[in-house]
Amino acid sequence: MRKAGGIIAIIAGIFAVLAAGFTLFVGGAAGAFQAEGADTVIMLGWGGVIFSFLTIVLGAVTLGAGSKVPAILLIFCAILGAVMGGTFVAIFMVLALIGGILGIFGNKATAA
C-alpha cells in the first residue's frame, strides 16, 4: 500500500504542476489586462508550483521509505498545497492526500 500511495502522490503532483502552470497563465493574462486580483492569482500559482514539486519529491521518498514520516509530511504538503495553491491545484492535492493516507496505513513489504 505504501508503494501505491507514493505512485498516486507522484501522479497527483505532476497534474498539480500542470494546474499551477494554468493558474499562472490565467494570472498573467489577467495582469496583462490590468484586472483586479491578478497578483493574488499569480501568488496562488507560485504556491501551487512549490507544493506540487514538494508532493512529487515526497511521493518518491514515500515509495522506498521505511518509516511513516514522509507520508505524514506528504499529508501536510497536500493540505497546504490545497490551501495555498488555488482551486485547480486543490483538486489534485486531494489525490496526494489519499496517497499520503495510503502511505501511512500501508505496510512495508518484507523480503522473503
N, C-alpha and C positions, 0 to 999 in steps of 0.2 A: 504493500500500500504506500510505503514511503516513496518508492520509485515512481509510482503513478502520480502521487502528489507533486513531485518535482517536475515531472513531464507536463502536467497540467499547468503548473506555475510558469514554466518556460513559455509555453504556448500563449498563455494569458498575457505574459509580459511582452511578447512580440506584437500581439494585436494591440496592446495598450500603447506601445511606442507609435504604432500607426495612427491610433486615435489621438494621441498627443500631438503628432505632426499635423493632423487635420485641425485640431484646436488652434495650433499656432498659425496655420494658414488662414483660418477664419479671423483670428485676432489681427493678423497682419493686414488682411483685406479691409477689416473694419477700421484699422488705424489709418490706412491709406485714404479712406473716405472721411476721416476725422469724426468717427462715430463715438458717442459716449460709451464708456466702459470697455473700450478696446484694450486699454492697458491691463485691466483685470483679466480679460480673456487670454492675453498673452502670458501673464503670470501663471494662470491655471495651466496653460500649455507647458510651460517650463517645469512646473511642479509635476505634471504628468510624465514628462520625459525622465526626470530624476527618479521618481518612484517606479517607473516602468523598467528602467535599467537595473535598479536595485532588485526588483522582482525577478528578473531574468537571472541575475547572479545568485540570489538566494535560492531560487528553484534549482539551479545547477548544483549548489552546495548541498541542498536537501537530498539530492539523488544518492550521494555516497556518504552522507553523514552518519555517524554512529550515535549521535545524541539528538535530542529534540530541540536544541537551541536554534538551529537555522530555521526550522519550521515555525517556531514561535516568532522569530524575527520576521519571517515571511508574512505571518498574520498581521503583525504591526505595520509592516510596509504596505500591505494591501489595504488596510483601514486608512492609513494616512494618504495613500495614493487616491483612494476613492474620495476623500475629503478635499484634498488639495489639487487634484488633477482635473476636475471638471466632470461633466456628465458622461461624455463618451469614454473617458478613461475609467470611470467608476463602474461601468458595465463590465469591463474586463477584469477589474480588480475583484469583483465578486468571484470570478473563476479562480483568481490567485488565492483568495481567502479559502475556497474549497480545497485547493491544493495544499495550503498550509495546514488545514484541519486533517487532511489525509496524512500529511507528513507527521503530525503529532500522534495520531492514533494508530498509524501503521507500524508494524514491527520490522526490524531489520532482518533480512533473510540470512540464515546461518549456513555456512558451507558444510556439506555432508561429509 
